[in-house]
């Protein structure tokens, strides 16, 4: 879901983003359920996440290597 308005962000479902990023769906869902990754439920039970927030979480989890 994208719009031309700069104040809105892109939201995607947890399964769609897991597939896009190449991570296991259940691993991402556990992070969402634990509150480690923000999620949004604007229309019932479907959880939406912002790709940028998930990527930021993954980057904060970095171990080793030069920055």
PDB file as gemmi writes it, atoms N, CA and C in Angstrom:
CRYST1    1.000    1.000    1.000  90.00  90.00  90.00 P 1                      
ATOM      1  N   UNK A   1       0.848  -1.171   0.000  1.00  0.00           N  
ATOM      2  CA  UNK A   1       0.000   0.000   0.000  1.00  0.00           C  
ATOM      3  C   UNK A   1       0.891   1.230   0.000  1.00  0.00           C  
ATOM      4  N   UNK A   2       0.888   1.965  -1.052  1.00  0.00           N  
ATOM      5  CA  UNK A   2       1.691   3.180  -1.115  1.00  0.00           C  
ATOM      6  C   UNK A   2       0.813   4.339  -1.536  1.00  0.00           C  
ATOM      7  N   UNK A   3       1.215   5.514  -1.114  1.00  0.00           N  
ATOM      8  CA  UNK A   3       0.522   6.727  -1.516  1.00  0.00           C  
ATOM      9  C   UNK A   3       1.567   7.753  -1.886  1.00  0.00           C  
ATOM     10  N   UNK A   4       1.115   8.835  -2.461  1.00  0.00           N  
ATOM     11  CA  UNK A   4       2.027   9.908  -2.823  1.00  0.00           C  
ATOM     12  C   UNK A   4       2.279  10.864  -1.670  1.00  0.00           C  
ATOM     13  N   UNK A   5       1.522  10.753  -0.603  1.00  0.00           N  
ATOM     14  CA  UNK A   5       1.676  11.618   0.555  1.00  0.00           C  
ATOM     15  C   UNK A   5       2.932  11.221   1.323  1.00  0.00           C  
ATOM     16  N   UNK A   6       3.829  12.162   1.567  1.00  0.00           N  
ATOM     17  CA  UNK A   6       5.081  11.868   2.250  1.00  0.00           C  
ATOM     18  C   UNK A   6       4.882  11.568   3.727  1.00  0.00           C  
ATOM     19  N   UNK A   7       3.724  11.926   4.309  1.00  0.00           N  
ATOM     20  CA  UNK A   7       3.473  11.686   5.718  1.00  0.00           C  
ATOM     21  C   UNK A   7       3.011  10.263   5.999  1.00  0.00           C  
ATOM     22  N   UNK A   8       2.680   9.512   4.982  1.00  0.00           N  
ATOM     23  CA  UNK A   8       2.262   8.134   5.190  1.00  0.00           C  
ATOM     24  C   UNK A   8       3.399   7.207   4.812  1.00  0.00           C  
ATOM     25  N   UNK A   9       3.476   6.102   5.497  1.00  0.00           N  
ATOM     26  CA  UNK A   9       4.527   5.128   5.241  1.00  0.00           C  
ATOM     27  C   UNK A   9       3.913   3.900   4.586  1.00  0.00           C  
ATOM     28  N   UNK A  10       4.757   3.097   4.016  1.00  0.00           N  
ATOM     29  CA  UNK A  10       4.306   1.854   3.425  1.00  0.00           C  
ATOM     30  C   UNK A  10       4.130   0.822   4.531  1.00  0.00           C  
ATOM     31  N   UNK A  11       3.009   0.137   4.514  1.00  0.00           N  
ATOM     32  CA  UNK A  11       2.724  -0.930   5.460  1.00  0.00           C  
ATOM     33  C   UNK A  11       2.558  -2.222   4.685  1.00  0.00           C  
ATOM     34  N   UNK A  12       3.057  -3.313   5.235  1.00  0.00           N  
ATOM     35  CA  UNK A  12       2.889  -4.618   4.615  1.00  0.00           C  
ATOM     36  C   UNK A  12       2.546  -5.634   5.697  1.00  0.00           C  
ATOM     37  N   UNK A  13       2.014  -6.774   5.283  1.00  0.00           N  
ATOM     38  CA  UNK A  13       1.711  -7.834   6.239  1.00  0.00           C  
ATOM     39  C   UNK A  13       2.998  -8.519   6.679  1.00  0.00           C  
ATOM     40  N   UNK A  14       2.935  -9.171   7.810  1.00  0.00           N  
ATOM     41  CA  UNK A  14       4.102  -9.878   8.337  1.00  0.00           C  
ATOM     42  C   UNK A  14       4.575 -10.974   7.377  1.00  0.00           C  
ATOM     43  N   UNK A  15       3.669 -11.826   6.855  1.00  0.00           N  
ATOM     44  CA  UNK A  15       4.144 -12.856   5.923  1.00  0.00           C  
ATOM     45  C   UNK A  15       4.781 -12.280   4.658  1.00  0.00           C  
ATOM     46  N   UNK A  16       4.201 -11.208   4.131  1.00  0.00           N  
ATOM     47  CA  UNK A  16       4.739 -10.605   2.901  1.00  0.00           C  
ATOM     48  C   UNK A  16       6.132 -10.033   3.143  1.00  0.00           C  
ATOM     49  N   UNK A  17       6.328  -9.376   4.281  1.00  0.00           N  
ATOM     50  CA  UNK A  17       7.639  -8.785   4.558  1.00  0.00           C  
ATOM     51  C   UNK A  17       8.675  -9.861   4.862  1.00  0.00           C  
ATOM     52  N   UNK A  18       8.268 -10.904   5.553  1.00  0.00           N  
ATOM     53  CA  UNK A  18       9.205 -11.999   5.830  1.00  0.00           C  
ATOM     54  C   UNK A  18       9.705 -12.594   4.516  1.00  0.00           C  
ATOM     55  N   UNK A  19       8.802 -12.801   3.587  1.00  0.00           N  
ATOM     56  CA  UNK A  19       9.192 -13.345   2.289  1.00  0.00           C  
ATOM     57  C   UNK A  19      10.106 -12.374   1.544  1.00  0.00           C  
ATOM     58  N   UNK A  20       9.761 -11.095   1.572  1.00  0.00           N  
ATOM     59  CA  UNK A  20      10.545 -10.073   0.876  1.00  0.00           C  
ATOM     60  C   UNK A  20      11.966  -9.980   1.435  1.00  0.00           C  
ATOM     61  N   UNK A  21      12.103 -10.082   2.754  1.00  0.00           N  
ATOM     62  CA  UNK A  21      13.416  -9.949   3.396  1.00  0.00           C  
ATOM     63  C   UNK A  21      14.184 -11.267   3.450  1.00  0.00           C  
ATOM     64  N   UNK A  22      13.502 -12.366   3.170  1.00  0.00           N  
ATOM     65  CA  UNK A  22      14.165 -13.663   3.227  1.00  0.00           C  
ATOM     66  C   UNK A  22      14.384 -14.167   4.642  1.00  0.00           C  
ATOM     67  N   UNK A  23      13.479 -13.789   5.554  1.00  0.00           N  
ATOM     68  CA  UNK A  23      13.552 -14.278   6.927  1.00  0.00           C  
ATOM     69  C   UNK A  23      12.362 -15.199   7.174  1.00  0.00           C  
ATOM     70  N   UNK A  24      12.473 -16.032   8.189  1.00  0.00           N  
ATOM     71  CA  UNK A  24      11.382 -16.949   8.493  1.00  0.00           C  
ATOM     72  C   UNK A  24      10.202 -16.175   9.071  1.00  0.00           C  
ATOM     73  N   UNK A  25       9.020 -16.528   8.583  1.00  0.00           N  
ATOM     74  CA  UNK A  25       7.784 -15.868   9.014  1.00  0.00           C  
ATOM     75  C   UNK A  25       7.629 -15.940  10.529  1.00  0.00           C  
ATOM     76  N   UNK A  26       7.845 -17.132  11.098  1.00  0.00           N  
ATOM     77  CA  UNK A  26       7.632 -17.293  12.541  1.00  0.00           C  
ATOM     78  C   UNK A  26       8.645 -16.502  13.361  1.00  0.00           C  
ATOM     79  N   UNK A  27       9.840 -16.318  12.854  1.00  0.00           N  
ATOM     80  CA  UNK A  27      10.841 -15.517  13.569  1.00  0.00           C  
ATOM     81  C   UNK A  27      10.400 -14.054  13.614  1.00  0.00           C  
ATOM     82  N   UNK A  28       9.915 -13.549  12.489  1.00  0.00           N  
ATOM     83  CA  UNK A  28       9.435 -12.162  12.456  1.00  0.00           C  
ATOM     84  C   UNK A  28       8.185 -12.009  13.314  1.00  0.00           C  
ATOM     85  N   UNK A  29       7.288 -12.983  13.255  1.00  0.00           N  
ATOM     86  CA  UNK A  29       6.069 -12.919  14.065  1.00  0.00           C  
ATOM     87  C   UNK A  29       6.396 -12.944  15.556  1.00  0.00           C  
ATOM     88  N   UNK A  30       7.387 -13.741  15.964  1.00  0.00           N  
ATOM     89  CA  UNK A  30       7.798 -13.755  17.374  1.00  0.00           C  
ATOM     90  C   UNK A  30       8.309 -12.378  17.811  1.00  0.00           C  
ATOM     91  N   UNK A  31       9.087 -11.730  16.949  1.00  0.00           N  
ATOM     92  CA  UNK A  31       9.596 -10.394  17.274  1.00  0.00           C  
ATOM     93  C   UNK A  31       8.458  -9.397  17.393  1.00  0.00           C  
ATOM     94  N   UNK A  32       7.475  -9.507  16.521  1.00  0.00           N  
ATOM     95  CA  UNK A  32       6.302  -8.623  16.582  1.00  0.00           C  
ATOM     96  C   UNK A  32       5.517  -8.888  17.863  1.00  0.00           C  
ATOM     97  N   UNK A  33       5.238 -10.156  18.154  1.00  0.00           N  
ATOM     98  CA  UNK A  33       4.461 -10.507  19.352  1.00  0.00           C  
ATOM     99  C   UNK A  33       5.169 -10.108  20.638  1.00  0.00           C  
ATOM    100  N   UNK A  34       6.492 -10.132  20.630  1.00  0.00           N  
ATOM    101  CA  UNK A  34       7.270  -9.750  21.820  1.00  0.00           C  
ATOM    102  C   UNK A  34       7.392  -8.239  21.965  1.00  0.00           C  
ATOM    103  N   UNK A  35       6.928  -7.497  20.973  1.00  0.00           N  
ATOM    104  CA  UNK A  35       7.022  -6.041  21.032  1.00  0.00           C  
ATOM    105  C   UNK A  35       8.376  -5.506  20.618  1.00  0.00           C  
ATOM    106  N   UNK A  36       9.224  -6.353  20.046  1.00  0.00           N  
ATOM    107  CA  UNK A  36      10.543  -5.911  19.600  1.00  0.00           C  
ATOM    108  C   UNK A  36      10.454  -5.116  18.301  1.00  0.00           C  
ATOM    109  N   UNK A  37       9.421  -5.402  17.528  1.00  0.00           N  
ATOM    110  CA  UNK A  37       9.164  -4.711  16.263  1.00  0.00           C  
ATOM    111  C   UNK A  37       7.758  -4.121  16.352  1.00  0.00           C  
ATOM    112  N   UNK A  38       7.602  -2.828  16.100  1.00  0.00           N  
ATOM    113  CA  UNK A  38       6.267  -2.232  16.149  1.00  0.00           C  
ATOM    114  C   UNK A  38       5.350  -2.832  15.083  1.00  0.00           C  
ATOM    115  N   UNK A  39       4.089  -2.993  15.434  1.00  0.00           N  
ATOM    116  CA  UNK A  39       3.100  -3.459  14.466  1.00  0.00           C  
ATOM    117  C   UNK A  39       1.825  -2.653  14.631  1.00  0.00           C  
ATOM    118  N   UNK A  40       0.979  -2.750  13.645  1.00  0.00           N  
ATOM    119  CA  UNK A  40      -0.244  -1.959  13.586  1.00  0.00           C  
ATOM    120  C   UNK A  40      -1.397  -2.880  13.207  1.00  0.00           C  
ATOM    121  N   UNK A  41      -2.561  -2.704  13.860  1.00  0.00           N  
ATOM    122  CA  UNK A  41      -3.742  -3.493  13.551  1.00  0.00           C  
ATOM    123  C   UNK A  41      -4.920  -2.543  13.316  1.00  0.00           C  
ATOM    124  N   UNK A  42      -4.906  -1.824  12.199  1.00  0.00           N  
ATOM    125  CA  UNK A  42      -5.944  -0.821  11.987  1.00  0.00           C  
ATOM    126  C   UNK A  42      -7.312  -1.393  11.613  1.00  0.00           C  
ATOM    127  N   UNK A  43      -7.369  -2.599  11.074  1.00  0.00           N  
ATOM    128  CA  UNK A  43      -8.625  -3.129  10.550  1.00  0.00           C  
ATOM    129  C   UNK A  43      -8.874  -4.551  11.018  1.00  0.00           C  
ATOM    130  N   UNK A  44      -8.819  -4.803  12.298  1.00  0.00           N  
ATOM    131  CA  UNK A  44      -9.088  -6.143  12.784  1.00  0.00           C  
ATOM    132  C   UNK A  44      -7.827  -6.877  13.185  1.00  0.00           C  
ATOM    133  N   UNK A  45      -7.739  -8.150  12.786  1.00  0.00           N  
ATOM    134  CA  UNK A  45      -6.658  -9.005  13.258  1.00  0.00           C  
ATOM    135  C   UNK A  45      -5.402  -8.966  12.408  1.00  0.00           C  
ATOM    136  N   UNK A  46      -5.457  -8.454  11.210  1.00  0.00           N  
ATOM    137  CA  UNK A  46      -4.279  -8.445  10.330  1.00  0.00           C  
ATOM    138  C   UNK A  46      -3.252  -7.445  10.848  1.00  0.00           C  
ATOM    139  N   UNK A  47      -2.064  -7.954  11.143  1.00  0.00           N  
ATOM    140  CA  UNK A  47      -0.987  -7.083  11.621  1.00  0.00           C  
ATOM    141  C   UNK A  47      -0.205  -6.547  10.438  1.00  0.00           C  
ATOM    142  N   UNK A  48       0.069  -5.272  10.504  1.00  0.00           N  
ATOM    143  CA  UNK A  48       0.879  -4.623   9.482  1.00  0.00           C  
ATOM    144  C   UNK A  48       2.164  -4.120  10.124  1.00  0.00           C  
ATOM    145  N   UNK A  49       3.235  -4.117   9.357  1.00  0.00           N  
ATOM    146  CA  UNK A  49       4.517  -3.611   9.831  1.00  0.00           C  
ATOM    147  C   UNK A  49       5.096  -2.683   8.772  1.00  0.00           C  
ATOM    148  N   UNK A  50       5.964  -1.806   9.222  1.00  0.00           N  
ATOM    149  CA  UNK A  50       6.681  -0.932   8.302  1.00  0.00           C  
ATOM    150  C   UNK A  50       8.030  -1.574   8.003  1.00  0.00           C  
ATOM    151  N   UNK A  51       8.340  -1.795   6.741  1.00  0.00           N  
ATOM    152  CA  UNK A  51       9.624  -2.408   6.399  1.00  0.00           C  
ATOM    153  C   UNK A  51      10.816  -1.677   7.016  1.00  0.00           C  
ATOM    154  N   UNK A  52      10.789  -0.372   7.037  1.00  0.00           N  
ATOM    155  CA  UNK A  52      11.914   0.395   7.583  1.00  0.00           C  
ATOM    156  C   UNK A  52      12.130   0.091   9.061  1.00  0.00           C  
ATOM    157  N   UNK A  53      11.039  -0.107   9.816  1.00  0.00           N  
ATOM    158  CA  UNK A  53      11.175  -0.407  11.244  1.00  0.00           C  
ATOM    159  C   UNK A  53      11.733  -1.816  11.458  1.00  0.00           C  
ATOM    160  N   UNK A  54      11.332  -2.756  10.625  1.00  0.00           N  
ATOM    161  CA  UNK A  54      11.855  -4.121  10.744  1.00  0.00           C  
ATOM    162  C   UNK A  54      13.335  -4.146  10.373  1.00  0.00           C  
ATOM    163  N   UNK A  55      13.696  -3.450   9.307  1.00  0.00           N  
ATOM    164  CA  UNK A  55      15.103  -3.400   8.897  1.00  0.00           C  
ATOM    165  C   UNK A  55      15.949  -2.727   9.972  1.00  0.00           C  
ATOM    166  N   UNK A  56      15.427  -1.676  10.589  1.00  0.00           N  
ATOM    167  CA  UNK A  56      16.156  -1.010  11.674  1.00  0.00           C  
ATOM    168  C   UNK A  56      16.370  -1.967  12.839  1.00  0.00           C  
ATOM    169  N   UNK A  57      15.370  -2.783  13.166  1.00  0.00           N  
ATOM    170  CA  UNK A  57      15.513  -3.779  14.235  1.00  0.00           C  
ATOM    171  C   UNK A  57      16.605  -4.780  13.890  1.00  0.00           C  
ATOM    172  N   UNK A  58      16.601  -5.260  12.652  1.00  0.00           N  
ATOM    173  CA  UNK A  58      17.617  -6.218  12.220  1.00  0.00           C  
ATOM    174  C   UNK A  58      19.005  -5.593  12.304  1.00  0.00           C  
ATOM    175  N   UNK A  59      19.128  -4.342  11.879  1.00  0.00           N  
ATOM    176  CA  UNK A  59      20.429  -3.671  11.920  1.00  0.00           C  
ATOM    177  C   UNK A  59      20.907  -3.446  13.335  1.00  0.00           C  
ATOM    178  N   UNK A  60      19.995  -3.201  14.279  1.00  0.00           N  
ATOM    179  CA  UNK A  60      20.385  -3.035  15.686  1.00  0.00           C  
ATOM    180  C   UNK A  60      20.865  -4.359  16.284  1.00  0.00           C  
ATOM    181  N   UNK A  61      20.484  -5.465  15.674  1.00  0.00           N  
ATOM    182  CA  UNK A  61      20.860  -6.787  16.165  1.00  0.00           C  
ATOM    183  C   UNK A  61      22.200  -7.247  15.624  1.00  0.00           C  
ATOM    184  N   UNK A  62      22.881  -6.391  14.916  1.00  0.00           N  
ATOM    185  CA  UNK A  62      24.158  -6.734  14.276  1.00  0.00           C  
ATOM    186  C   UNK A  62      25.188  -7.164  15.305  1.00  0.00           C  
ATOM    187  N   UNK A  63      25.938  -8.204  14.954  1.00  0.00           N  
ATOM    188  CA  UNK A  63      26.995  -8.705  15.819  1.00  0.00           C  
ATOM    189  C   UNK A  63      28.303  -8.677  15.020  1.00  0.00           C  
ATOM    190  N   UNK A  64      29.279  -7.946  15.523  1.00  0.00           N  
ATOM    191  CA  UNK A  64      30.602  -7.918  14.894  1.00  0.00           C  
ATOM    192  C   UNK A  64      30.632  -7.162  13.585  1.00  0.00           C  
ATOM    193  N   UNK A  65      31.813  -7.196  12.969  1.00  0.00           N  
ATOM    194  CA  UNK A  65      32.010  -6.517  11.697  1.00  0.00           C  
ATOM    195  C   UNK A  65      32.230  -5.031  11.875  1.00  0.00           C  
ATOM    196  N   UNK A  66      32.834  -4.429  10.883  1.00  0.00           N  
ATOM    197  CA  UNK A  66      33.064  -2.991  10.909  1.00  0.00           C  
ATOM    198  C   UNK A  66      31.804  -2.264  10.493  1.00  0.00           C  
ATOM    199  N   UNK A  67      31.581  -1.104  11.069  1.00  0.00           N  
ATOM    200  CA  UNK A  67      30.411  -0.304  10.709  1.00  0.00           C  
ATOM    201  C   UNK A  67      30.673   0.502   9.485  1.00  0.00           C  
TER     202      UNK A  67                                                      
END                                                                             
